Amino acid sequence: MSLPAYWLERPGPAPSAATRAEFDALLERAVRAGPATPIDYRLDAPKWQFLCHVADRGEAVLHGSSAPEIGTFEPRQSNDIAEFGNRKAVYAAADGLWAMYFAILDRSGNQMSLINSCYREVYDDGSLSEPHYFFSVNSEVLDQDQFSAGTVYLLPAGKFEREAPYVKGGRRVLTAQAAALEPVEPIAKLLVEPADFPLRIRGHDLRTQLARIDADPGGFPWVADDEV
């Protein structure tokens, strides 16, 4: 059963073995240097690919923010329709693109409505599919170009719990969402720009979305057939 067209895939091709080795060396230097200074990124490969590689290794999870100088992440009460994501916690992503999406949003202007997800399908043998993405903000954000430079923080994965797999639309899925109930200090950080983000961010009408959510709370991402 194919996925609806609004689900996006990670761009290809995958990084070569040589590029992955460069990523590993850069990550080692960054962790050794610590988070006080942003990673000095000079590789030819795009930043999002480095961040995805870091997350896929499983030793760090990522948090995107417009704030460039966060020394300690404190748990905050979230507002989410899912139980896992509606707690007082530090939230992070086990995926580079999902974290970058949050990093490039400029939240200093209008209030934002964010609808987004990143998941992998869990197959019967326990293996995972490639990640699938959905990104949307209220239309005013797109119209006013409320995107700016941001920071992706690398946080120690051992401090976080992952959301448990669940069944959605006949598929067993594992989201990239992770949460820590205690304060967490970053181990490194990378500055990013809106131009670094390679995927489509959609726009939605807030009133329309609220009506759709009220009518079908489990209908994420609430996209009509004629909006694909």
Summary of the structure (lengths in Angstrom):
residues: 228
radius of gyration: 17.3
end to end distance: 17.3
largest distance: 50.4
contacts: 652
relative contact order: 0.22
helix: 26%
strand: 29%
